[in-house]
Amino acid sequence: MTTAVEAPDTADLEQLIALIACGRTRPGKTKACDRCAKRGRALLEFAALGTIDALAAAICRSEVRRSCAPCVEKALEIISVYNEGAQ
């Protein structure tokens, strides 16, 4: 007999990741904008892969070849937060 294991609730982690991508450094900011909140799940999946470049590109959404430095920093922070949550 196989026992089903419930997937962990990732809603809080998605919200935190969306907030980091949105720029939580602004004083008093506690919630991501609607645009970033909608991308929370996709950003979580990129964080799970640990691919900094892909995550930074998803955050930056720029048309240029490389992501900007602030988005790379956000990607690094998101992956760190994801790894802490996975433990």
PyMOL commands that set and color helices and strands:
alter all, ss='L'
color gray80, all
select helices_A, chain A and resi 11-22+34-38+40-49+52-60+69-86
alter helices_A, ss='H'
color red, helices_A
deselect
rebuild
show_as cartoon
